[in-house]
């Protein structure tokens, strides 16, 4: 099976799970905006990491699907808030109007808030795991990944970089992106071994390399990509004069660094043999994608 078909199949699984979760909710404006924000397409890379990681550790699909749905709720919340005028000020996301454009800013803020809490609610359910210690471990580690030690910190660092008189250096950009993008990637990859109540170090190392390669690839696509395929405005960082991996390493240097990280990620999967092939293909897809 072609890798893109595998990716689509995993996305369909998590979207079915999300649809079922929303079927139990109302049809008010808040629920509609939440549903729009989380079910508006996307590659579902974080969900893919959850599902593949869970598969390596023999986790039941019903459990894995719920954790994948939870991470997509959290990711959607972050995108809705990032798109707001006070943050990145974007009108389009995946080729569609952003939530604050389709509704209004207040609705977008509240939809993001509700999706964030929905993610934790999913993880807290006994349907996700009968073991309370595993549920607590998932929740506690997610608070680190997305809060003031992770994703939110990264977003704050990004905002601060926009007003800085001096562009960030390579170490600062690496730290920023490890927080803003990498922390949630890492949590998603670690969710499988957490569900299996086992060590997370192998999946953590893989995800940290893949997460950084993803961000470098995004910086490359911001320069070389097609806005129609991306479904969003490109070259914003360049226009704003912000430092990126491309501006600091050059286009060829950034591509070489991304390729190096992908090989590092793939090498770390040797202990899984052939069962890690989908994760290897994901790492390569990340730097070969055109959107």
VENGIKA-V260976 format. One record per helix or strand of 3 or more residues. SS is the DSSP state (H for helix, E for strand). FROM is the first residue (numbers start at 1). TO is the last residue. If there is no record, write none. Layout:
SS | FROM | TO
SS | FROM | TO
This chain:
H | 3 | 23
H | 29 | 38
H | 45 | 56
H | 61 | 82
H | 99 | 102
H | 105 | 124
H | 132 | 146
H | 151 | 163
H | 170 | 195
H | 201 | 224
H | 227 | 230
H | 236 | 240
H | 245 | 249
H | 251 | 267
H | 270 | 288
